[in-house]
Amino acid sequence: MLLGGYKFDLRLYVVVKCMHPLTVYLHKQGLCRFSTEKYNEGDYNNMYSHLTNASINKFSPSYDSDKAGG
């Protein structure tokens, strides 16, 4: 999936307290990470468009620390 042309991953944190009856708690906050370059299906060598890992993307020429929150 793409959002604005960028790959992303979404992390939601849940706790399943009980199976019978099913009781699930969803944390109010989650985490969304984006790649730093727009996804191009034909470019398999550009890790900055395929990966959302911040420790890799911080080396991208497109990386903007102000937008990254750090």
C-alpha positions as CSV (number, residue, x, y, z in Angstrom):
1,M,0.0,0.0,0.0
2,L,1.1,3.5,-0.7
3,L,0.1,6.8,0.9
4,G,0.9,9.8,-1.3
5,G,3.2,7.6,-3.4
6,Y,5.3,6.5,-0.3
7,K,5.4,3.1,1.3
8,F,4.5,3.1,4.9
9,D,3.9,0.8,7.8
10,L,1.4,1.3,10.6
11,R,1.8,-0.1,14.0
12,L,-1.2,-0.4,16.4
13,Y,-0.7,-1.8,19.8
14,V,-3.3,-4.1,21.3
15,V,-3.7,-6.4,24.3
16,V,-5.9,-9.4,24.1
17,K,-7.0,-9.9,27.7
18,C,-9.4,-12.8,27.2
19,M,-10.5,-15.1,24.4
20,H,-13.9,-16.1,25.8
21,P,-15.5,-13.6,25.7
22,L,-13.1,-11.8,23.4
23,T,-11.7,-8.7,25.2
24,V,-9.3,-6.5,23.3
25,Y,-7.7,-3.2,24.4
26,L,-6.4,-0.9,21.7
27,H,-3.8,1.8,22.7
28,K,-4.8,5.3,21.8
29,Q,-1.5,6.0,20.1
30,G,0.2,4.1,17.3
31,L,3.2,4.6,15.0
32,C,3.4,5.3,11.3
33,R,6.7,5.2,9.4
34,F,7.3,6.3,5.8
35,S,9.9,5.7,3.2
36,T,11.9,8.9,2.3
37,E,11.5,8.5,-1.5
38,K,8.5,7.8,-3.6
39,Y,7.9,4.2,-4.5
40,N,9.0,3.1,-8.0
41,E,8.0,-0.5,-8.8
42,G,10.8,-0.9,-11.3
43,D,13.6,0.4,-9.1
44,Y,14.5,-2.6,-6.8
45,N,17.9,-1.1,-5.8
46,N,16.6,2.0,-4.1
47,M,16.2,0.9,-0.5
48,Y,15.0,4.4,0.5
49,S,11.8,3.9,-1.5
50,H,11.2,0.3,-0.3
51,L,12.1,0.4,3.4
52,T,10.5,2.4,6.2
53,N,13.3,1.8,8.8
54,A,14.4,5.2,10.2
55,S,18.0,4.0,10.8
56,I,18.3,3.3,7.1
57,N,16.3,6.3,5.7
58,K,18.3,8.9,7.7
59,F,21.1,8.4,5.1
60,S,18.8,9.2,2.2
61,P,19.5,12.4,0.2
62,S,15.7,13.1,0.6
63,Y,15.8,12.8,4.4
64,D,14.6,15.9,6.3
65,S,15.2,15.7,10.1
66,D,12.7,18.5,10.7
67,K,9.9,16.3,9.2
68,A,11.2,13.2,10.9
69,G,10.7,14.7,14.3
70,G,14.4,14.7,15.2
